């Protein structure tokens, strides 16, 4: 469940990686079995945070309800919190072309996050910035030895702190994230990994205004995609995000793919639309973030 752009070469790149001994790729999950998908299917994928199975979802939602009952009902709205962010700039040498982004772009990313999460009462502040030259980590992909080595070596802080990695992600990915309930089992793996050129002012148009970071941190705070579950079931477990049958791309105003009330939430940060299209979290998502952060972080 992580938002990412996918170049047409991903299929070949992943096959090559799996065939060589230098990089270990874990078994793909049921939702995103890259090695058995054709390029037309691959080009539609935007997100690959790990798949949460139904049993795990049921336990998470039970815990959420128990927390809310203990608080006398649904916790209301925003919960003021400042998140310390440790930036790890993974590069392949000096200069922006090698992923060694300037601190000014990090400052702009923080500004984007603070604007996006203001309604949720969440603010972000830079706790540290480090620039690491490492060719193996520079093209890191999810669920690989490179990711584990990178995070085990660099992770800082505790469960309430955000580790934000930038690199030239393998396969043209935009990014991925961990969920808050993952922290207890694998604390050093916690955080978000983002394509360096998706930060504000980067070259990853139309994903270069910093909202890849916004989206991935949404997962880090406990949100699912708006289109999870399609038109049936509990969807993203947020009542005020209308159901949609599938992810939206671009900025398709008026899109309405389900018979339930409400047009598709294409302006929501947790859909797959372009950065200029995304501008909102719903009240229900804000409540969920507050609960998840209080429960797990």
Secondary structure, DSSP 4 states (H G I P E B T S, - for coil): -------TTHHHHHHHHHHSSS--BPPPPSS--GGGS-HHHHTT----SPPPPHHHHHHHHHHHHHHHHHTTSSPPS---EEEEEEEEEEESSSSGGGT---HHHHHHHHHHHHHHTGGGTEEEEEEEEEEEE-HHHHT--TTBHHHHHHHHHH--S-TTSEEEEEE--GGG--EEE--GGGTTT-GGG-SEEEEGGGSTT-SSTTS-SSHHHHHHHHHHTT---TTTTTTSTTTTS-TTS---SS---TT-TT---SSSSS---TTBTTS---GGG--B--HHHHHHHHHHHHHH-
